[in-house]
Amino acid sequence: MPDNRQTMLRTSLILVLVMQAATLLGDSASAPGGVLGYWERPSKAVLRFYPCGREVCGMIVRLSPTSGRKTDSRNPDAGLRSRPLCGLNIGTGFQQTDANHLVGGRLYDPVSGKTYSGMATAEGDQVTLRGYVGISWFGKSEIWHRVAPIRLEDCR
């Protein structure tokens, strides 16, 4: 039967290992850097990339101040044209290959009403989001910048 010192030593060692593992793995949603988080488009609209099940999704959390639109009025499905843009998931099905990369997703562009294949690569406080048809060579990239978290309730 181990004495108290051995038990305390083992418990301490386990706690240290658990704390180190938690630090190394981290919570990628709140960790500085990486692709998850809040990103501002050049238009000043803000998108949040966040885990949704086993995938990563992208939701509009702030509208562009120059847009003037509050609903998905350009959606090809007439039944969806009255849904609000605030809170709309425009990025779905992304797989996170590492902290800085999303692949295999779908991007809905509420400006054109079209949906594209998509990928995202984060470097520091900017993310390059690429939408394309077919293969990624036939697409367009846009650089977005990290911003502080925005509450969906404040979306306007």
Helices and strands as residue ranges (DSSP letters): H 4-25, E 37-40, E 46-52, E 55-62, G 78-80, E 89-98, E 101-109, E 114-123, E 126-132, E 139-146, G 152-154
